[in-house]
Amino acid sequence: MTLPMLGSVYFAVMAFEHDGWAGSNQNTVESITAAIAELPPAEVAQVREWLAGWSEHAEAEWDNQIEADERSGRLDALADQALAK
């Protein structure tokens, strides 16, 4: 799923990608939330939909990483430690 390129939100994200907010008095979250606050309701709904999809994607990646770590034995020491208590 791609980020909706919506007016000021797009420019806020692009500015961050370009210079990492160098010289800015606002942090990333403040700038993006300020840009979202200026959007009409329909575009806020698009952002909300994108965030929901991103969250599901991030959760799936996390689950996949845990499963890979378990298969590779990377979690064995932690499991042994937890079971010893």
N, CA, C and O of each residue as an XYZ file, in Angstrom:
340
protein
N       0.859     -1.171      0.000
C       0.000      0.000      0.000
C       0.903      1.230      0.000
O       1.906      1.257      0.713
N       0.566      2.233     -0.778
C       1.407      3.425     -0.854
C       0.764      4.577     -0.104
O      -0.453      4.635      0.073
N       1.614      5.486      0.328
C       1.150      6.673      1.045
C       0.358      7.546      0.101
O       0.850      7.860     -0.983
N      -0.862      7.959      0.465
C      -1.599      8.866     -0.391
C      -0.837     10.185     -0.500
O      -0.435     10.759      0.512
N      -0.644     10.652     -1.700
C       0.086     11.898     -1.907
C      -0.910     13.052     -1.816
O      -1.442     13.510     -2.827
N      -1.146     13.501     -0.621
C      -2.184     14.463     -0.332
C      -1.597     15.804      0.089
O      -1.177     15.974      1.233
N      -1.571     16.733     -0.819
C      -1.202     18.105     -0.529
C      -0.078     18.295      0.456
O       1.048     17.859      0.218
N      -0.381     18.948      1.568
C       0.635     19.324      2.548
C       1.271     18.115      3.226
O       2.420     18.194      3.661
N       0.549     16.995      3.326
C       1.133     15.789      3.909
C       2.257     15.302      3.006
O       3.328     14.932      3.488
N       2.018     15.301      1.710
C       3.034     14.893      0.751
C       4.278     15.760      0.901
O       5.395     15.247      0.962
N       4.084     17.053      0.959
C       5.230     17.945      1.064
C       5.955     17.787      2.397
O       7.179     17.914      2.449
N       5.229     17.516      3.463
C       5.868     17.298      4.760
C       6.743     16.059      4.714
O       7.866     16.074      5.220
N       6.246     14.990      4.117
C       7.005     13.751      4.019
C       8.204     13.944      3.093
O       9.308     13.496      3.403
N       7.991     14.602      1.970
C       9.093     14.827      1.029
C      10.178     15.712      1.648
O      11.365     15.477      1.425
N       9.789     16.711      2.411
C      10.780     17.576      3.057
C      11.627     16.769      4.026
O      12.840     16.964      4.109
N      10.990     15.864      4.759
C      11.740     15.028      5.691
C      12.715     14.129      4.944
O      13.868     13.982      5.350
N      12.246     13.523      3.842
C      13.118     12.639      3.079
C      14.296     13.413      2.494
O      15.393     12.872      2.357
N      14.066     14.678      2.149
C      15.120     15.479      1.523
C      16.180     15.921      2.521
O      17.374     15.747      2.275
N      15.753     16.497      3.655
C      16.753     17.062      4.561
C      16.602     16.619      6.011
O      17.301     17.134      6.883
N      15.721     15.692      6.281
C      15.579     15.188      7.649
C      15.189     16.270      8.635
O      15.543     16.185      9.811
N      14.464     17.290      8.184
C      14.003     18.410      9.011
C      15.161     19.277      9.501
O      15.041     19.946     10.527
N      16.269     19.269      8.783
C      17.420     20.089      9.177
C      16.988     21.543      9.323
O      16.402     22.125      8.410
N      17.278     22.106     10.457
C      16.953     23.510     10.700
C      15.504     23.750     11.055
O      15.098     24.897     11.242
N      14.717     22.699     11.150
C      13.297     22.859     11.456
C      13.094     22.945     12.969
O      13.814     22.314     13.742
N      12.106     23.735     13.371
C      11.755     23.830     14.786
C      10.765     22.753     15.195
O      10.494     22.575     16.382
N      10.222     22.033     14.221
C       9.260     20.984     14.517
C       9.895     19.628     14.235
O      10.750     19.492     13.361
N       9.458     18.633     14.994
C       9.938     17.292     14.684
C       9.043     16.663     13.623
O       8.053     17.264     13.207
N       9.379     15.489     13.196
C       8.662     14.808     12.132
C       7.179     14.632     12.459
O       6.318     14.971     11.647
N       6.889     14.114     13.623
C       5.503     13.848     14.002
C       4.690     15.135     14.043
O       3.567     15.177     13.543
N       5.250     16.182     14.636
C       4.535     17.462     14.710
C       4.244     18.004     13.323
O       3.145     18.504     13.080
N       5.187     17.920     12.418
C       4.987     18.432     11.068
C       3.935     17.643     10.307
O       3.077     18.215      9.635
N       4.012     16.330     10.419
C       3.037     15.500      9.703
C       1.647     15.654     10.298
O       0.673     15.755      9.552
N       1.527     15.675     11.627
C       0.192     15.835     12.221
C      -0.385     17.213     11.915
O      -1.595     17.347     11.731
N       0.463     18.238     11.857
C      -0.024     19.568     11.490
C      -0.542     19.563     10.056
O      -1.571     20.171      9.760
N       0.174     18.875      9.165
C      -0.265     18.794      7.775
C      -1.572     18.023      7.666
O      -2.456     18.418      6.906
N      -1.709     16.935      8.411
C      -2.944     16.148      8.385
C      -4.115     16.961      8.923
O      -5.231     16.856      8.415
N      -3.865     17.766      9.943
C      -4.937     18.587     10.533
C      -5.526     19.562      9.525
O      -6.663     20.006      9.688
N      -4.776     19.898      8.496
C      -5.257     20.839      7.481
C      -6.016     20.166      6.346
O      -6.588     20.847      5.494
N      -6.026     18.832      6.326
C      -6.681     18.104      5.241
C      -8.197     18.101      5.402
O      -8.707     18.156      6.521
N      -8.918     18.035      4.277
C     -10.366     17.838      4.361
C     -10.661     16.420      4.866
O      -9.820     15.529      4.742
N     -11.845     16.214      5.430
C     -12.178     14.912      6.029
C     -11.961     13.709      5.114
O     -11.504     12.665      5.580
N     -12.273     13.828      3.843
C     -12.104     12.693      2.932
C     -10.633     12.285      2.822
O     -10.324     11.096      2.738
N      -9.742     13.251      2.822
C      -8.323     12.941      2.726
C      -7.779     12.421      4.054
O      -6.865     11.598      4.065
N      -8.327     12.890      5.170
C      -7.946     12.336      6.475
C      -8.339     10.855      6.515
O      -7.601     10.025      7.048
N      -9.498     10.534      5.952
C      -9.933      9.136      5.898
C      -8.954      8.302      5.072
O      -8.683      7.152      5.419
N      -8.419      8.863      3.983
C      -7.431      8.144      3.178
C      -6.158      7.894      3.981
O      -5.585      6.807      3.909
N      -5.718      8.875      4.733
C      -4.526      8.711      5.564
C      -4.779      7.634      6.612
O      -3.927      6.778      6.851
N      -5.951      7.679      7.234
C      -6.307      6.685      8.253
C      -6.302      5.282      7.648
O      -5.817      4.339      8.274
N      -6.838      5.139      6.440
C      -6.864      3.839      5.765
C      -5.443      3.359      5.469
O      -5.129      2.182      5.649
N      -4.589      4.274      5.017
C      -3.198      3.905      4.744
C      -2.506      3.444      6.029
O      -1.791      2.442      6.025
N      -2.719      4.175      7.127
C      -2.085      3.816      8.396
C      -2.546      2.444      8.880
O      -1.752      1.667      9.410
N      -3.825      2.153      8.695
C      -4.339      0.840      9.099
C      -3.661     -0.258      8.291
O      -3.282     -1.289      8.847
N      -3.506     -0.052      7.004
C      -2.836     -1.028      6.151
C      -1.373     -1.163      6.503
O      -0.830     -2.268      6.507
N      -0.730     -0.048      6.797
C       0.681     -0.078      7.186
C       0.847     -0.848      8.485
O       1.791     -1.624      8.635
N      -0.059     -0.639      9.413
C       0.010     -1.324     10.698
C      -0.100     -2.833     10.503
O       0.648     -3.596     11.114
N      -1.025     -3.262      9.658
C      -1.183     -4.688      9.388
C       0.078     -5.250      8.743
O       0.504     -6.358      9.071
N       0.674     -4.492      7.830
C       1.907     -4.917      7.163
C       3.045     -5.041      8.175
O       3.795     -6.017      8.159
N       3.167     -4.044      9.057
C       4.228     -4.058     10.064
C       4.054     -5.242     11.016
O       5.033     -5.881     11.401
N       2.826     -5.528     11.389
C       2.564     -6.669     12.271
C       2.947     -7.978     11.592
O       3.518     -8.865     12.227
N       2.637     -8.101     10.310
C       2.977     -9.315      9.571
C       4.489     -9.473      9.472
O       5.007    -10.581      9.612
N       5.205     -8.371      9.231
C       6.669     -8.429      9.178
C       7.240     -8.868     10.526
O       8.157     -9.688     10.585
N       6.690     -8.316     11.604
C       7.147     -8.672     12.953
C       6.934    -10.157     13.212
O       7.831    -10.844     13.701
N       5.732    -10.655     12.879
C       5.429    -12.078     13.059
C       6.389    -12.945     12.254
O       6.888    -13.953     12.754
N       6.650    -12.551     11.003
C       7.558    -13.317     10.152
C       8.968    -13.341     10.737
O       9.640    -14.372     10.690
N       9.419    -12.216     11.286
C      10.756    -12.156     11.874
C      10.855    -13.047     13.108
O      11.853    -13.742     13.296
N       9.823    -13.026     13.946
C       9.829    -13.882     15.136
C       9.861    -15.352     14.730
O      10.600    -16.144     15.314
N       9.059    -15.716     13.729
C       9.051    -17.108     13.270
C      10.408    -17.511     12.705
O      10.877    -18.620     12.960
N      11.044    -16.623     11.938
C      12.367    -16.917     11.383
C      13.397    -17.059     12.501
O      14.240    -17.955     12.462
N      13.328    -16.176     13.495
C      14.246    -16.254     14.629
C      14.046    -17.558     15.400
O      15.013    -18.175     15.849
N      12.803    -17.970     15.550
C      12.516    -19.217     16.259
C      13.083    -20.411     15.488
O      13.726    -21.281     16.075
N      12.843    -20.454     14.163
C      13.355    -21.566     13.346
C      14.881    -21.634     13.362
O      15.457    -22.722     13.347
N      15.534    -20.470     13.391
C      17.004    -20.437     13.345
C      17.644    -20.732     14.698
O      18.859    -20.912     14.781
N      16.840    -20.783     15.757
C      17.373    -21.049     17.083
C      17.813    -19.803     17.833
O      18.350    -19.904     18.936
N      17.595    -18.625     17.250
C      18.022    -17.382     17.897
C      17.279    -17.112     19.198
O      17.755    -16.338     20.030
N      16.128    -17.734     19.386
C      15.347    -17.491     20.603
C      15.542    -18.574     21.659
O      14.982    -18.481     22.751
N      16.321    -19.587     21.346
C      16.482    -20.722     22.263
C      16.995    -20.286     23.637
O      16.454    -20.708     24.659
N      18.020    -19.458     23.672
C      18.595    -19.032     24.948
C      17.565    -18.250     25.768
O      17.483    -18.415     26.985
N      16.789    -17.408     25.107
C      15.751    -16.646     25.823
C      14.673    -17.574     26.361
O      14.202    -17.401     27.485
N      14.280    -18.568     25.550
C      13.267    -19.526     26.006
C      13.779    -20.335     27.187
O      13.056    -20.551     28.159
N      15.018    -20.779     27.102
C      15.613    -21.550     28.209
C      15.664    -20.709     29.474
O      15.367    -21.195     30.566
N      16.038    -19.461     29.325
C      16.112    -18.554     30.478
C      14.734    -18.339     31.106
O      14.601    -18.340     32.330
N      13.724    -18.158     30.279
C      12.376    -17.945     30.777
C      11.835    -19.199     31.475
O      11.169    -19.105     32.506
N      12.128    -20.362     30.908
C      11.637    -21.600     31.499
C      12.362    -21.955     32.789
O      11.819    -22.679     33.623
N      13.565    -21.462     32.961
C      14.340    -21.725     34.167
C      13.810    -20.979     35.376
O      14.103    -21.358     36.510
N      13.050    -19.949     35.162
C      12.543    -19.135     36.276
C      11.333    -19.730     36.911
O      10.791    -19.163     37.860
